[in-house]
């Protein structure tokens, strides 16, 4: 993977956060694909086969829960690690995402973009 850029699919409806994370990931030499809603995010995950997916839960058209469930039910996509990046911090939400197959669950307010980059690198090293 040393020569190949890591391809991240960022599914986030907040354009400020989307641009902030996309800029940070591009500075880290990642290839960034983005979607502002769940339907587009799911479509791009099927078309682009990213190395990792960062997914918000509160999304227009299709929630992050539904996107995660559909990704993990798809034989072609289910091995792609998914990290939830959201402001929902209820234990029930966290448990639900982990049960659906999320690799990790990050609460936006608790993590700087650089820390998110480190999490991504650690998860990709394991896979």
N, C-alpha and C positions, 0 to 999 in steps of 0.2 A: 504494500500500500504506500510505500515511500514516494513513488513517482506520481501516483494517482491522487488527484485532489479528492478529499472527502466530500461527498455530496450530501448536503443537509436540506431536508424539506422543513420549512418553518411555516406552521399553520397558526396564524395569529391575526385577529381582526383589528387590533389597535395599531394604526399605521405608524405612530411614533415608535412604539416598541418594536414593531416589525423592522423598521428602518434601522433602529439602534442595534438590534441583534444582528441583522444582515450585515451591517457595516463592520461590527466586531468580528463576525465569522469570516468575512472576506479578508480582513486584516490578518487573520490566522491562516490564510490560504485555503479556506474551505470554499467549495462551490455552493452557492445558496440559491435555492428555489423557494418561492414563497406563494402562499395562498391566504386570502383574507376570509375565507369561509370553509365550512366543513366539506361541502360538496366538491369544491375546487381542490381542496386538500386531498381528498380521497382519490379524485381523478388523477392528480399529479403523482400521487404515490404509486398508482398503477402504471402510469406512462413513464415515469422517470426512474423507478427503482432506486430510491436514495439509500445511502449507507445508514442514515439515522433520521428519525423524524422527531421534531420538537412540536408539541401539540398543546394548544390552549384548550380549555374545557368549554368555556362560554363562547360559542361561535354562532354566527348566523347560518341558517339553512340546515345544518347538521351539527349536533353537539360533538364535543371532543370525545365523550363517552361512546357515541354511535360510530364515530370515525375509528376509534381504537378497536371497537368490537369488530367492525367490518375488516379492518386490516388483519387482525389476528385470526379471522375466519378464512382469509384468502391464502391458499397454499403458496402462492408466489410471493406474498408480502409478509407472512407471519413471522419470518426470521429477522425482519428489520427491527432493530431496537427502537422503541418509542419512549421518549421522555415527556412527561406532562410538565408544562411550564404554565402555571396558572396562579390566580389569586385565591382560589378556593382552598381553604385550609382545614376544612372539617375532616375529622378522622374517617367518617363514612365515605367521603369522596375519595380520599387517599386509598382506603381499603378497596373500594370498587375498582379504581384504576389499576391497582396492582393485581387484583383478581382477574381483570380483563387481559392482563399480560403486559402492562407497562413495565419498562425496565427501571424507571425511577420517577419520582414525583418531586418537582421543585416549585416552591412557592415564590413567585416573582419578587415579592417585597423582601425576601430573605437572601437573595443571591444577586451578586454583581454579574454583568455579562462575562467577565473574565473567569469567574467561578463556574459559570455554566459551560464555558469552553473546556475547562479542566474536567468537569463531569463527563462531557461528551468524549473526550480523549480516553478517559479511564474505561468507559463502557465499551468503546470500540476496540481497545486493547484486549478486553476479555473475550470478545466475540470472534 
